[in-house]
Amino acid sequence: MKQRIGVFVCHCGINIASTVQIERVVEAIKEYPGVVHAEDYEYMCSDPGQGMIRARIKEKNLTGVVVAACSPTLHELTFRNVTALSGLNPYRCEMANIREHCSWIHKDVDKATKKAIKIIKTIVEKVKLNEELTPLSVPITKRALVIGGGIAGIQSALDIANAGYQVILVEKSSSIGGHMAQLSETFPTLDCSQCILTPKMVEVAQHKNIKLYNYAEIDDVSGYVGNFKVKIRLKASYVDWSKCVGCGLCIEKCPTKVASEFEQGLAPRKAIYVPFPQAVPNKPVIDREHCRYFKTGKCRVCEKVCDLDAIKFDEEDDFVEEEVGAIVVATGYEVYGVQNIGEYGAGRYKDVVDGLQFERLLSASGPTNGEIRRPSDGQIPRRVAFVSCVGSRDPELHKPYCSKVCCMYLAKHAMLYKHRVPDGQPIIFYIDIRSDGKGYEEFVQRAQEEDHVTYIRGKVSKIYEDNGELVLLSADTLAGMPIELRCDLVVLGMAICPSSGVDELTKKLKIQTDANGFLTEAHPKLRPVESLTPGIFIAGCAHAPKDIPDTVAQASAASSKVLEMFGQKELSHDPMVAWVDEDLCSGCGVCISLCPYDARELEIKEGKRIATVKEILCEGCGSCIAGCPAGACQQRNLDDKQVIRMVETVLSRG
Amino acid sequence: MAELVDKISELSGQNLDACYQCGKCSGGCPSVAQMDMLPNQVIRLLQIGLPELALQCNTIWICASCYMCTVRCPRGIDLSKIMEALRQVNLRENLDYMKIKEIKEEDIFILPQIALVANFRKQTA
């Protein structure tokens, strides 16, 4: 077939036109074999630009289109849709990147223009050999998996379930609720955290569309968008929850006490325990690591007192498999340990606590019933110092990023402390006050004006204990004076980091993390809740430090992306996948070891081993093609013939 | 004065713009009580292009180069090197901070020899 290719050259305003001489490009390309039409326009992606391409395809009876503009990651879809609307197969349209690969990175106008011409000629050669392709269709399992039962996971699960789809919610601890359940009151409205959270927890437990696996972890994930298979490990709780009615007698009689995780170590719990009174589900688990029976072989007191025979010491981890179409990862955060900060005592001083510990001291259900009493001697502290940016904004020694919530919760802490201890003196050490949420700046102003919280601009350099008091060495950078402050209690606004274990999980999910271990979004602005792996979405502090309103908003956004997917009959998959010339394939299997997507497998065909392609899994990365010793693997619309023609064009004179 | 700031930056090898004025250096400095200006303020003067004021303060001479500020600085700035650079700029102009002739005779007898030598190196051109 004689090729009739149209080339459309975009100025991209001055982005391309200031470095590449567009007129010269158009003149040169007009004469190129196979090209029947070439023209330029200021913004090819605009409506008139697109209209021009549609009109020319018809007028000139084009068989292929090359748009010389920006990167295909930006506008390939735009121009393929334009091509399809004109009745031409969209895979007969390609983009020649003369912006990122040319105008943006060069200064010499003459050389850049020549390079742009070369790039376009290369893509014209490719289009000449492009096949007409049809996207592959992929069925969707319309059930979602949500990993993590904190506020992000709860919100996400509820949104998807309320839309009528089934949700599997997996939480690693025995109760959902996450860190939000530990908080006392929440900024900037000071509503009780438990009061606003527990109705949602109960809703999850009672929802007909939500299947909750608490005390469970993700063991393995296979499959692909729309069709994931998830193996879930149900950790042995040693309690038969179907028999247990939650009477609590076992807990009362258990002789072993260990530091409660929920109370941040400020109060003990038993070895058989429910993490907190409002836990959902409210069923105990045995902590194998500390249980006297598991450690010494003797005890079994819980078993003796349980009339319902619910204790099962011989229980083992169990596994279930679930099929889902989409996954929301909401694994949350943990607090950077005080032990990492040597100059603040590295955890040696009982009265230097972190923000979550202070939340428990403020909480009506906490170890002091909401009275502020310092851990060392139970005294009410008369002067409390709050230190922000501990471990945060410290690229040299700790975490480079801002932890985002500390400014606000320290203001809240100081305010609530003043409400409980009216003659007490709260002092906040800060570097910058970040209060950029709705009502946040007003909240900080209230702390200063109404509760008379003293703000000192300076980072604390050293904390040491002296005679039952804590001494802080700092500077007031505004007054230009060094400061030595004695106080009774210090609250550290510690950095927040991704939950431990997330690293392992991301490997199973094949999603990426950034340098700090937070989940990477597909695009920082335009695709903030999607991971780079199709079908896997992210929400909450697993993505970056954020407060409750932002977390809830992101969780709902992730759900809406899931629902967007579930609203379709089936998914379509890019057809530019690998294929195999079965006559050439020797069945060596190199491709299988190279494929990062598990898309290659060996099959026996007519007594011969052939490495076939599972097209839906193939992302077209080309690894198998480069690795195939026989040249049997090829990629659709990027086969050896095309690549060689393109290389020849690049290397040719002129 | 931009040239002088560049010179101090070059001599010390430090990026002065990395400092976000948290004051942790000043908070932990064991000699701060004797200083007429906090260490973070010395950096500030360099950031806003007033190096001549930074050269006049006693802070740069009081600094014992103990490196407390350097090890705690969240932005990885070696303040001790900046203090040394500021001393060097003065000393290259033959502006001695310590006047040898003014040392009292009784002090010379009490002070260890090594202290005197160290002082000559640090505070005289």
Interface residues (C-beta under 8 A of the other chain):
Chain A: E343 C389 R393 D394 P395 E396 L397 H398 I431 D432 R457 G458 K459 V460 S461 K462 L473 S474 A475 D476 T477 G480 M481 P482 I483
Chain B: Y20 Q21 C22 G23 K24 C25 S26 G27 G28 C29 V32 A33 M37 L38 N40 Q41 M68 R72 C73 P74 R75 G76
